[in-house]
Amino acid sequence: MENEIFDCIIIGGGPAGMTAGIYLRKANKKVLVIEKYMAGGQMLELESIENYPSFEKIDGMSLSNKMFNQSKNCGVEYVYNEVTAVDFENDLKLVYCKDKVFKGKSVIISTGISSKKLGLNREKELFGKGISYCAICDGNFFRNKICAVASNNLTGLKDAIYLSNLCQKVYLIDSKVDVLPSNCPENIELKKYQIKEILGEECLEKLILNTDEELVVNGLFINIGKSPTSSIFEGKIELDDRGYIITNDSMETTKNGIFACGDVRKNNLKQIVTACSEGALAGVSALKVCVKYDLKNKNMH
Ligand SMILES: Cc1cc2nc3c(=O)[nH]c(=O)nc-3n(C[C@H](O)[C@H](O)[C@H](O)COP(=O)(O)OP(=O)(O)OC[C@H]3O[C@@H](n4cnc5c(N)ncnc54)[C@H](O)[C@@H]3O)c2cc1C
């Protein structure tokens, strides 16, 4: 696969990337999606989607599976790896993963948005070992355990309520919440503070608050917002001051042959239906680049 030249390499297998792949395959192009986790993106976290046309109500995992199967069945190839660097300087674009490099005539960036980090010591090391950024995805692993939710927004309280049905006890650590709603489950306790330290060797053991209070917990769910997953593209294409990728209406970035779509793009509506529609546009625009590349290289040989 590493020695092959793809017509298009799509970075990120959420709804935007999967749709771009379907459009390119319908034009018989050779397409590779590189996904670092599991095809579906943020949809995998959604319990219920009620605004995606043709399904009055569907859970995110089912909608992901449908899109994934459709893209696989029409011949989109998938590699599960994290893209760590890119080289967009030549006609043939290079996409680097930890241990491999892939070549494409065009690249579509559909890396979406990802959870913001607290930036504390041990946060990275204990990710997956007690620390999670998605209560719906991972709550089940903490049945009857003691958990905390670190939050600075309303969805933190939603996470705490969701976890209260599974866990023995849930601390909601949020310096902005004054009181819990009167109908809040009894096993949720508000800590109107911030986390100062995360402790644990093999797995998460304790949290130290900025009051120096210690909380012994099995799980910590961090929900402090999202930001575009675009750091590897800094300096390669134009980003706005918050890191969203700037494109024109055809999803073209400031670099020839490179397109962006979905939540990572500077747009007005971060939803599945817009991610799919932008994916379609990016796919069709990438097609034109492939045709130009083939013509240029045919003339040279
Ligand atoms: C709580 C919540 C509720 C929502 N509810 C709805 C709803 O009801 N209806 C609706 O329409 N939308 C909803 N959304 C929004 C919707 O999920 C997003 O708009 C949509 O998923 C964006 O799709 P995307 O393909 O652009 O990005 P994402 O879904 O974010 O997918 C990006 C993919 O890229 C991968 N990736 C990132 N970096 C790399 C890398 N370096 N290498 C390889 N792979 C990489 C990620 O693993 C991910 O799979 C909700 C979102 C949230 C968080």
PDBQT file of the ligand as one rigid body, heavy atoms in Angstrom, charges set to zero:
ROOT
HETATM    1  C1  LIG A 401     -22.201  16.008  22.076  1.00  0.00    +0.000 C 
HETATM    2  C2  LIG A 401     -22.407  16.157  20.586  1.00  0.00    +0.000 A 
HETATM    3  C3  LIG A 401     -23.670  16.024  20.049  1.00  0.00    +0.000 A 
HETATM    4  C4  LIG A 401     -23.881  16.170  18.655  1.00  0.00    +0.000 A 
HETATM    5  N1  LIG A 401     -25.142  15.988  18.161  1.00  0.00    +0.000 NA
HETATM    6  C5  LIG A 401     -25.363  16.093  16.819  1.00  0.00    +0.000 A 
HETATM    7  C6  LIG A 401     -26.654  15.858  16.272  1.00  0.00    +0.000 A 
HETATM    8  O1  LIG A 401     -27.605  15.550  16.973  1.00  0.00    +0.000 OA
HETATM    9  N2  LIG A 401     -26.793  16.000  14.919  1.00  0.00    +0.000 N 
HETATM   10  C7  LIG A 401     -25.764  16.331  14.099  1.00  0.00    +0.000 A 
HETATM   11  O2  LIG A 401     -25.958  16.412  12.895  1.00  0.00    +0.000 OA
HETATM   12  N3  LIG A 401     -24.508  16.542  14.602  1.00  0.00    +0.000 NA
HETATM   13  C8  LIG A 401     -24.290  16.433  15.943  1.00  0.00    +0.000 A 
HETATM   14  N4  LIG A 401     -23.031  16.644  16.445  1.00  0.00    +0.000 N 
HETATM   15  C9  LIG A 401     -21.959  17.110  15.550  1.00  0.00    +0.000 C 
HETATM   16  C10 LIG A 401     -21.420  16.035  14.610  1.00  0.00    +0.000 C 
HETATM   17  O3  LIG A 401     -21.072  14.884  15.361  1.00  0.00    +0.000 OA
HETATM   18  C11 LIG A 401     -20.212  16.599  13.884  1.00  0.00    +0.000 C 
HETATM   19  O4  LIG A 401     -20.578  17.787  13.224  1.00  0.00    +0.000 OA
HETATM   20  C12 LIG A 401     -19.662  15.611  12.831  1.00  0.00    +0.000 C 
HETATM   21  O5  LIG A 401     -19.317  14.387  13.437  1.00  0.00    +0.000 OA
HETATM   22  C13 LIG A 401     -18.430  16.218  12.144  1.00  0.00    +0.000 C 
HETATM   23  O6  LIG A 401     -17.920  15.276  11.252  1.00  0.00    +0.000 OA
HETATM   24  P1  LIG A 401     -16.406  15.338  10.708  1.00  0.00    +0.000 P 
HETATM   25  O7  LIG A 401     -16.273  14.179   9.784  1.00  0.00    +0.000 OA
HETATM   26  O8  LIG A 401     -16.133  16.691  10.214  1.00  0.00    +0.000 OA
HETATM   27  O9  LIG A 401     -15.474  15.178  11.989  1.00  0.00    +0.000 OA
HETATM   28  P2  LIG A 401     -15.406  14.093  13.150  1.00  0.00    +0.000 P 
HETATM   29  O10 LIG A 401     -16.717  13.421  13.346  1.00  0.00    +0.000 OA
HETATM   30  O11 LIG A 401     -14.797  14.830  14.291  1.00  0.00    +0.000 OA
HETATM   31  O12 LIG A 401     -14.368  13.010  12.580  1.00  0.00    +0.000 OA
HETATM   32  C14 LIG A 401     -13.007  13.283  12.448  1.00  0.00    +0.000 C 
HETATM   33  C15 LIG A 401     -12.230  11.977  12.407  1.00  0.00    +0.000 C 
HETATM   34  O13 LIG A 401     -10.851  12.263  12.108  1.00  0.00    +0.000 OA
HETATM   35  C16 LIG A 401     -10.019  11.400  12.872  1.00  0.00    +0.000 C 
HETATM   36  N5  LIG A 401      -8.699  12.033  13.007  1.00  0.00    +0.000 N 
HETATM   37  C17 LIG A 401      -8.398  13.227  13.587  1.00  0.00    +0.000 A 
HETATM   38  N6  LIG A 401      -7.079  13.482  13.502  1.00  0.00    +0.000 NA
HETATM   39  C18 LIG A 401      -6.529  12.428  12.838  1.00  0.00    +0.000 A 
HETATM   40  C19 LIG A 401      -5.191  12.107  12.451  1.00  0.00    +0.000 A 
HETATM   41  N7  LIG A 401      -4.154  12.920  12.721  1.00  0.00    +0.000 N 
HETATM   42  N8  LIG A 401      -4.971  10.937  11.810  1.00  0.00    +0.000 NA
HETATM   43  C20 LIG A 401      -6.010  10.094  11.516  1.00  0.00    +0.000 A 
HETATM   44  N9  LIG A 401      -7.292  10.355  11.871  1.00  0.00    +0.000 NA
HETATM   45  C21 LIG A 401      -7.555  11.500  12.522  1.00  0.00    +0.000 A 
HETATM   46  C22 LIG A 401     -10.762  11.276  14.205  1.00  0.00    +0.000 C 
HETATM   47  O14 LIG A 401     -10.366  10.099  14.915  1.00  0.00    +0.000 OA
HETATM   48  C23 LIG A 401     -12.219  11.226  13.734  1.00  0.00    +0.000 C 
HETATM   49  O15 LIG A 401     -12.651   9.892  13.519  1.00  0.00    +0.000 OA
HETATM   50  C24 LIG A 401     -22.793  16.479  17.803  1.00  0.00    +0.000 A 
HETATM   51  C25 LIG A 401     -21.493  16.579  18.351  1.00  0.00    +0.000 A 
HETATM   52  C26 LIG A 401     -21.299  16.415  19.719  1.00  0.00    +0.000 A 
HETATM   53  C27 LIG A 401     -19.906  16.511  20.292  1.00  0.00    +0.000 C 
ENDROOT
TORSDOF 0
